[in-house]
């Protein structure tokens, strides 16, 4: 059996290997291999990470058994503020997995990281237009059976990346 490791995943494994702490990095190559709709469901595939769901969808993050309010989440290095009543829990069901370049999970906090978490810190790194090249189309079709209406609910997500001008 042959397994192909893409360039993004190879870079993620190198970053994981060079880290000074216990870190897992998932690249967009690996995120795209699974039918995960949002960032929380993509994170459930990391060892030591589980999710707490609501309404049949992954929503909150549990790192090393610590409750969701004891973990911190950042996007491109900037802390994400909570929209929940407890003030610290970050809802990850609003971030689509298609828009992520990589996910970095730090399970041990080092002095260079903010000390606002007990369980771990997650950094969601988003895709940039210049990372994908000239043109790229990404489309996903989701089908969910609904017991109430007794039928299929279809959802189509599509993204078009196009660079018009580049130096």
Order of alpha helices (4+ residues) and beta strands (2+ residues): alpha-beta-alpha-alpha-beta-beta-beta-beta-beta-beta-beta-beta
